[in-house]
Amino acid sequence: MTKQIRQLDRVVIRFAGDSGDGMQLTGDRFTSETAQLGNDISTLPNFPAEIRAPAGTLPGVSSFQVHFADYDILTPGDAPNVLVAMNPAALKANLHDLPRGADIIVNTDEFTKRNLAKVGYQTNPLEDDTLAGWVVHPVALTSMTVGALADQAVSKKDAERAKNMFALGLLSWMYSRPYDSTLRFLERKFAKRPELVAANIAAFKAGWNFGETTDSFSVRYEVKPAKMHPGTYRNITGNAALSLGLVAAGVRSGLPVFLGAYPITPASDILHELSKHKRFGVTTMQAEDEIAAVGAALGASYGGALGITTTSGPGVALKSETISLAVALELPLVIVDVQRAGPSTGMPTKTEQADLNMALHGRHGEAPVAVIAPKSPADCFHAAIEAARIALTYRTPVLLLSDNYVANGSEPWLLPEVDSLPDLRVEFATEPNGEDGKSFLPYLRDPETMARPWAIPGTPGLEHRIGGLEKADKTGDISYDPANHDFMVRTRAARIETIPVPEVEVEDPDGDARVLVLGWGSTYGPIGAACRGLRQRGHSIAQAHLRHLAPMPANLGEVLRSYERVVIPEMNLGQLAQVIRGRYLVDAIAYNQVRGLPFTAAELETMLEEVLKNV
């Protein structure tokens, strides 16, 4: 049967089902196939916090959205063009996001009376007019998968579990994706159970062949590769990119890397990834709690390593006393906070940007630290290196604010040339630095960086006192002198404030914009997409994005005062806006949401258009 092939410039697909249906794996494999074709990609995994939420219920729905295009894209897409719904719960939980006319592929086998009742359907939406506005493709995914595996040496239960591979095969056929890498992946994943290798490959091919032969799908689609800078690319998540950035920082500094971590969603993948890289001098320790983890990391820094600890908001709260100790000791320490929705346990698998105030101020006393935030999954690599550079050069803790959206999302990453990465080598103190040539002054500062000497314990002649009690200038002796305390507090603050960071860059193509949109962290994509949409409709608007939040770029005040209106979208209740108002006396317009989901480009575009009308 000859099928029509239609060219598209972009597609958004959402796979949705129970948390046990393998939707994250299915989406990840489709993304990997798409990356091989050279499309630009952005993904949005969305899953419940429970390891196995109640089957067939709305809270148990897990989804994976992938946006791919033949041009540069910035977000995972506002609304799916295609929804693959494995059961009634997946359909009901996601239907409100689908524009009219979108395709819905439904697993009809799961639309039983019991499953319909679980989510409040009085009648079967496949049989009434509930879905009249969409293009519905009913497919008996479960029974067709079981039938295709009738000759395989697997149980009926294992055969039913392979239905996600049937769905993946069908979607791979629909969008002309290559599948050799998926077959190799299945061979590796189930290497110890050959019968499951054969079954899952058979299910995948059955889905592909179904698309090829059925009358239900008369059109096949193609999306051409995107134009990208020459080089080698790989698809990467934010957590993976951040991990590799920390490995690279260790290599470029010549220091051993030590990670002290306690497992916590959504930061645990960094611990998992770094544990694979022992050959690069990386040591990982899964501690008994958050306090032990950061204590071990600080101890590693004291011993001459690049100390790192990873966590999320609840863990940062527990680590705050030790971070304050690192401020007093003036030792390098990288604290990675992969933010999630709070407070308390909150919504562990949902995203938020609500830890900014805690990062800037969440310690007792005057305890300033440097704070930076990556803007995208690939940018996590460079943000990690920058965090290490600041920590090592200026002997300070650095808080790296990622979030769940960036950490678990993925996009193509251009592998950098190693020689292009910054040189992070440090010079340890090796001999006395006192005027008498015999004494060691642990708080005698470098006049350029204001950093104190870093002496590895056991270096002859460089014995010195450490601890949380206030130190005397230069000597490091315990001091309760009021004037000395005032001097040391101001010096520690000045060391952070005078760290040179790149100036903030403004994207203002027309040069006559009157409104500036200022963002930080993961809002970069939605803000950029919204501004792009407004410009395409003839509006002039400027965008700037902050990576460095402490210290802030030296030219930021001048930039802010250059525009009549400054709008700051954040996934919190206005934390950066509060800082901007207080520091620069700019009456910034805060636009906030805390739904556990990223902004959509459409909602920001609508909001910004209203701002433009009133300027």
C-alpha positions, 0 to 999 in steps of 0.5 A, spaced: 500 500 500 502 506 497 502 511 503 502 519 502 508 522 505 507 529 507 512 534 509 512 538 516 516 543 519 515 541 526 511 536 531 509 536 538 507 529 540 505 527 547 505 519 550 501 518 556 499 512 560 500 509 567 506 510 571 507 503 569 506 503 562 513 505 560 511 512 557 518 515 559 522 510 556 518 510 550 518 518 549 526 517 551 527 512 545 523 516 540 527 522 542 533 519 541 531 516 534 529 524 532 536 526 534 539 521 529 535 525 524 538 532 526 532 535 528 532 540 533 529 537 539 526 539 546 522 535 551 518 535 557 517 529 562 511 529 567 510 524 571 507 522 578 512 522 585 509 516 587 514 510 584 507 506 582 501 511 583 494 507 583 493 504 576 488 507 571 487 513 576 488 521 574 494 522 579 497 516 576 498 519 569 505 519 566 507 523 560 512 525 556 512 530 550 517 531 545 517 537 540 522 536 534 522 541 528 527 543 522 529 549 525 531 552 532 526 551 537 526 553 544 520 549 548 517 543 548 511 546 545 505 549 548 500 544 545 501 537 542 499 535 535 498 528 537 496 525 543 498 517 544 493 515 550 494 508 553 488 508 557 482 513 559 486 516 565 491 519 560 486 521 555 482 525 560 488 528 564 491 531 557 485 532 553 484 539 555 491 541 552 490 538 545 487 544 540 481 542 536 483 538 530 489 534 533 490 527 532 489 522 538 491 515 538 487 511 543 488 504 546 481 501 546 483 495 550 483 499 556 477 503 555 473 498 560 467 500 564 471 499 570 477 504 567 472 509 565 469 509 572 475 510 575 476 517 572 469 519 572 467 517 565 459 516 565 459 513 558 465 511 553 468 518 550 470 513 544 463 512 542 459 519 544 461 526 541 466 527 547 472 527 541 468 530 536 473 536 535 479 531 534 481 526 529 481 519 533 485 513 531 482 507 535 487 502 536 487 495 540 494 496 542 494 491 548 491 485 544 494 487 538 501 486 542 499 480 545 497 477 538 503 479 535 507 476 541 503 469 541 509 465 538 514 468 543 516 465 549 513 470 554 508 470 559 501 474 557 503 479 562 510 480 559 506 481 552 502 486 555 507 490 558 510 491 551 505 495 548 509 501 549 514 498 544 508 497 539 506 504 540 513 506 539 513 502 532 507 505 530 509 513 531 516 511 529 513 509 522 508 515 522 514 520 523 519 516 519 524 515 524 530 511 524 529 505 529 536 501 529 538 504 535 532 502 539 533 495 537 540 495 539 538 499 546 533 493 547 538 488 546 542 492 551 536 493 556 534 486 556 541 482 555 540 478 561 533 475 558 533 474 551 526 472 551 524 479 552 529 482 547 525 478 542 518 480 545 520 487 545 523 487 538 517 483 535 512 488 538 516 494 536 516 491 529 509 489 529 507 497 531 511 499 525 508 494 520 501 496 522 502 503 520 505 500 514 499 496 512 492 499 516 487 503 512 487 507 519 493 511 517 493 514 510 499 519 511 506 518 513 510 525 515 517 527 515 520 533 518 527 535 515 533 536 519 534 543 522 540 547 520 545 547 526 552 549 527 557 544 524 560 539 529 558 533 533 551 533 537 548 528 542 541 529 545 542 530 553 538 532 559 540 537 564 542 533 569 547 529 565 550 535 562 551 538 569 554 532 571 559 532 565 560 539 566 563 537 573 567 532 570 570 537 565 571 542 571 575 536 575 579 535 568 581 542 567 582 544 574 587 538 575 583 536 582 580 530 584 572 531 584 568 529 590 561 528 590 557 528 597 550 527 596 543 524 599 538 521 594 533 526 592 528 527 587 530 531 582 537 531 583 539 523 584 541 522 577 547 527 578 549 522 583 548 516 578 551 519 572 557 522 576 558 515 579 560 512 572 566 517 571 571 514 576 576 514 571 576 521 571 578 522 578 571 522 581 569 520 587 562 519 589 559 518 596 551 516 598 551 519 605 546 517 610 543 524 610 543 531 607 548 534 613 553 528 612 553 529 604 555 537 605 560 536 610 563 530 607 564 535 600 566 541 605 571 536 608 574 534 601 575 541 599 579 542 605 583 537 603 584 539 596 579 537 592 573 540 588 567 539 593 560 538 590 554 536 593 547 535 590 540 536 592 533 540 592 530 545 596 529 541 602 536 539 602 539 546 601 535 548 608 538 542 611 545 544 608 545 551 610 549 551 617 555 547 613 554 552 607 555 558 612 561 554 615 564 554 608 563 561 607 567 562 614 572 558 612 572 561 605 573 554 601 570 552 594 564 548 594 559 547 589 552 546 591 547 544 586 540 545 587 535 542 582 529 546 584 522 543 585 515 545 587 515 546 595 514 548 600 516 542 605 515 535 600 511 539 596 510 536 589 517 532 588 517 531 580 514 538 578 518 544 577 518 551 580 523 557 581 522 558 588 529 557 591 532 564 589 531 567 596 533 561 599 540 561 595 541 569 596 539 569 603 538 563 606 543 562 611 544 565 618 548 571 619 551 575 613 553 569 609 553 571 601 555 566 596 555 566 588 549 564 585 548 562 578 542 558 574 543 555 567 537 556 562 537 550 558 539 542 559 545 543 554 547 550 558 547 546 564 554 543 562 557 550 561 553 553 568 557 547 572 564 549 569 562 556 571 560 554 578 567 551 579 571 556 576 568 561 581 568 557 587 576 555 585 578 562 583 574 566 589 574 560 594 567 561 595 561 556 596 557 557 589 549 555 589 547 552 582 540 553 581 537 548 576 530 546 576 526 540 574 524 542 568 531 543 565 534 537 569 529 532 566 528 535 559 533 534 553 535 538 547 541 537 542 548 539 545 554 541 541 560 537 544 565 543 545 573 542 544 576 540 550 581 546 549 576 551 548 574 550 556 577 555 561 583 553 564 581 552 572 588 550 575 589 553 582 595 554 585 596 551 592 600 555 598 606 551 599 610 555 603 610 561 608 607 567 606 608 572 612 613 578 612 618 574 617 618 568 612 617 563 617 609 564 619 603 562 614 597 567 614 591 563 612 587 569 611 592 574 607 588 575 601 590 575 593 589 583 592 586 581 585 581 576 587 580 577 595 581 569 595 585 567 601 591 561 600 588 554 599 593 550 603 592 542 603 593 539 610 599 536 612 603 541 608 610 543 612 610 549 615 603 551 613 599 549 619 593 553 621 586 553 625 580 552 622 573 552 624 566 556 625 569 561 630 570 568 627 577 569 624 582 575 625 584 578 619 591 575 616 592 570 622 586 566 622 586 566 629 580 566 633 577 573 634 572 577 638 574 584 636 568 588 634 572 592 629 575 585 626 568 582 625 566 588 622 572 588 617 571 580 615 563 581 614 564 586 609 570 583 606 567 577 605 561 580 602 566 585 597 569 578 595 562 576 592 560 583 589 567 584 586 567 577 582 567 579 575 561 576 571 559 577 563 555 583 562 548 582 561 546 581 553 540 584 550 536 581 544 533 587 541 533 586 534 529 593 532 533 597 537 527 601 539 523 596 544 520 600 549 519 593 553 524 589 556 523 582 558 528 579 564 528 572 566 533 567 569 534 560 569 529 555 565 524 561 563 529 562 557 525 558 552 518 560 553 520 567 554 524 567 547 519 563 544 514 568 546 518 574 544 519 571 537 512 570 536 511 577 538 516 580 533 513 575 527 507 579 528 510 586 528 511 588 535 518 590 538 520 587 544 527 586 548 529 580 552 535 579 557 536 573 561 540 572 567 545 567 568 549 570 574 544 572 580 549 573 585 553 577 583 549 581 578 552 583 571 555 590 572 551 593 567 544 590 569 542 597 572 543 601 566 540 596 561 534 596 566 533 603 566 533 603 558 526 601 558 520 604 559 517 597 562 521 591 565 517 585 565 519 579 569 516 572 568 518 567 574 515 560 576 515 563 583 511 569 587 516 574 584 522 573 588 527 576 582 522 582 581 523 583 589 530 583 588 530 588 582 525 593 585 530 593 591 536 594 588 535 598 582 529 601 584 525 599 577 518 598 578 518 591 575 512 588 573 512 581 576 508 575 572 508 569 576 505 562 576 506 556 581 503 550 577 508 545 577 509 546 570 513 551 565 510 557 562 507 556 555 510 561 550 502 562 548 500 565 555 507 569 555 505 572 548 498 574 550 501 577 557 506 581 553 502 583 548 497 587 553 503 590 556 505 593 549 498 596 548 499 600 555 506 603 554 
